[in-house]
């Protein structure tokens, strides 16, 4: 079940639980805390006083009183200092605590503000990334409707500002060179060109390259073959020795990555949005050749960093390059530790680029 980003007043959202960005002490703070207390009535503060102090990363529940929700989950997020004081770790802990508490209370829906992005000064892109990662991981094994509620136009513009930053990132990094063989192929079956059109484009390009090499425009002229020197024949004889030194295949390397990580393999293919059948097919065939989209999705499912993603792509004969805008979008989100395939596909769609899409074949 996906999560939803909406623009609304969180006090008016119909959800079983509403998350309050609470002050550690039982007092009413500003922003979301003030709005929730005002809508819930004075009883909320009295219930909050009975709880006492709440530590950063913790979440506790009270009744919602005059709100339409059943519960208010008072959750303390960290203030941003400089990024070197476990801020991201503590913010993720706060999201996890609220989600686990909602599950314990048997809630079917929960509404979050973008925690720590207001008066606590968290950078907007990091705050959004923390929320997306927490929601994505939780929804792998749980059924719950999650709302990320952004109240005013400036707050709702956070998602838009992230997208604007993405476009700027693409403009700054894109180089106008690309490989038709790789990107106009079955690796992205949803490309606008038909198979025949793609094949024709590649043939025309290769013909032009041959003509430029021939000089006189002749195509298909048989050239005399030079004699092979003795030392070259000796080198060719050692080719078998070289081939014996080949590294692990993509499938074998993927198995190694799965053994190194903690957790269930099912978490990987669910997060990657790859079918169980395809995942098993890849693992059971050492020579399986996946598409680039499949490799990227598996890297997202494994939550690999950029060098690890490049290594996994290399095993399948691919790479992320600045000559592909699709690659730049993927790199942008991996660098920000956003591994949600649906979220990345939304960005690709908005940019008019092919989506990451894998069916039963790859």
Residue pairs with C-beta under 8 A, 6 or more apart in sequence:
1 139
1 143
1 144
1 145
1 146
2 139
2 342
3 132
3 135
3 136
3 139
3 145
3 146
3 147
3 148
4 145
4 146
4 147
4 148
5 147
5 148
5 150
5 159
6 13
6 147
6 148
6 149
6 150
7 149
7 150
7 151
7 153
7 155
7 156
8 149
8 151
9 35
9 149
9 151
10 18
10 32
10 35
10 36
10 111
10 113
10 149
10 151
11 18
11 35
11 36
11 38
11 39
11 40
11 67
12 68
13 68
13 69
13 111
13 147
13 149
14 68
14 69
14 109
15 69
15 107
15 109
15 110
15 111
15 145
15 147
16 69
16 70
16 71
16 102
16 105
16 107
16 108
16 109
16 110
17 61
17 69
17 70
17 71
17 72
17 73
17 98
17 101
17 102
17 105
17 107
17 109
17 110
17 111
18 36
18 64
18 67
18 69
18 71
18 72
18 73
18 110
18 111
19 59
19 72
19 73
19 75
19 98
19 110
19 111
19 112
19 113
19 115
20 32
20 33
20 36
20 72
20 73
20 74
20 75
21 29
21 31
21 32
21 33
21 75
21 76
21 77
21 113
21 115
21 116
21 118
21 120
22 29
22 33
22 48
22 54
22 74
22 75
22 76
23 29
23 33
23 76
24 53
24 54
24 55
24 56
24 76
25 53
26 45
26 48
26 49
26 51
26 52
26 53
28 34
28 37
28 45
29 119
30 118
30 119
31 118
31 119
32 113
32 118
32 151
35 151
36 44
36 67
36 72
37 44
37 45
39 66
39 67
40 64
40 65
40 66
40 67
40 72
41 65
41 66
43 63
43 65
43 66
44 62
44 64
44 65
44 72
47 62
47 63
47 65
48 62
48 74
51 60
51 62
51 74
54 60
54 74
54 75
54 76
55 76
56 76
56 77
56 78
56 90
56 93
56 94
57 76
57 77
57 78
57 90
57 93
57 94
57 97
58 75
58 76
58 94
58 97
59 73
59 74
59 75
59 76
59 94
59 97
59 98
59 100
59 101
60 73
60 74
60 101
61 71
61 72
61 73
61 74
61 101
61 105
62 71
62 72
62 74
63 70
63 71
63 72
64 70
64 71
64 72
69 111
70 105
70 107
71 102
71 105
71 107
73 98
73 101
73 102
73 110
75 94
75 97
75 98
75 115
76 94
77 90
77 91
77 94
77 115
77 116
77 120
77 122
78 85
78 86
78 87
78 90
78 91
78 94
78 116
78 120
78 122
79 87
79 116
79 120
79 121
79 122
80 87
80 116
80 120
80 121
80 122
80 123
81 87
83 126
87 116
87 122
88 126
88 130
91 115
91 116
91 122
91 126
91 127
91 130
92 130
92 133
92 134
94 115
94 116
95 112
95 115
95 130
95 131
95 134
95 135
96 134
96 138
98 110
98 112
99 110
99 134
99 135
99 138
99 142
99 144
99 146
102 110
102 144
103 142
103 144
107 144
108 143
108 144
108 145
109 144
109 145
109 146
109 147
110 144
110 145
110 146
110 147
111 146
111 147
111 149
112 131
112 146
112 147
112 148
112 149
113 148
113 149
113 150
113 151
114 124
114 127
114 128
114 131
114 148
114 150
114 155
114 158
115 122
115 127
115 130
115 131
116 122
116 127
117 124
117 127
117 128
117 155
117 158
118 155
124 158
124 161
124 162
125 162
125 165
125 336
126 336
127 158
128 158
128 159
128 162
129 336
129 337
129 338
131 148
132 338
132 340
132 343
133 337
133 338
133 339
133 340
135 146
135 148
136 271
136 339
136 340
137 271
138 144
138 146
139 146
140 267
140 270
140 271
141 267
150 156
150 158
150 159
163 347
163 350
166 329
166 332
166 347
166 351
167 351
169 328
169 332
170 325
170 328
170 329
170 332
170 351
173 322
173 328
174 322
174 323
174 325
174 328
175 322
175 323
176 323
177 323
178 323
178 324
179 323
180 198
180 201
180 202
180 205
181 202
182 292
182 318
183 191
183 324
183 326
184 191
184 193
184 198
184 201
184 202
185 198
186 291
187 291
187 292
187 293
187 318
188 291
188 292
188 293
188 326
188 354
188 357
189 357
190 354
190 355
190 357
191 198
191 354
193 201
207 219
210 219
211 217
211 218
211 219
214 221
228 236
247 253
247 315
248 256
248 315
249 286
249 287
249 288
249 315
250 282
250 288
250 289
250 290
250 295
250 312
250 315
250 316
251 282
251 283
251 285
251 286
251 287
251 288
252 286
253 311
253 312
253 315
254 282
254 283
254 298
254 312
254 315
255 283
257 302
257 304
257 312
258 265
258 268
258 283
258 302
261 268
261 302
265 279
266 276
267 301
268 279
268 298
268 301
268 302
269 275
269 276
269 278
269 279
269 298
269 301
270 301
271 300
271 301
271 303
271 339
271 341
272 279
272 297
272 298
272 300
272 301
272 302
272 341
273 297
273 301
273 341
273 342
273 356
273 358
274 294
274 297
274 298
274 301
274 358
275 358
275 359
275 360
277 360
278 294
278 358
278 359
278 360
278 361
278 362
281 288
282 288
282 290
282 294
282 362
289 316
289 317
290 298
290 316
290 362
291 358
291 362
292 313
292 316
292 318
293 356
293 357
293 358
293 362
294 358
294 362
295 312
295 313
295 316
295 318
296 309
296 313
296 330
296 356
297 341
297 356
297 358
298 312
299 308
299 309
299 312
299 313
299 334
300 334
300 339
300 340
300 341
300 344
301 339
302 308
302 312
303 337
303 339
304 312
304 334
305 334
306 320
306 331
306 334
306 335
309 320
309 330
309 334
310 319
310 320
313 319
313 320
320 327
320 330
320 331
321 327
322 328
325 351
325 353
326 348
326 353
326 354
329 344
329 347
329 348
329 351
329 353
330 344
330 356
333 339
333 343
333 344
333 347
338 344
341 356
344 356
345 355
345 356
345 357
348 354
348 355
348 356
349 355
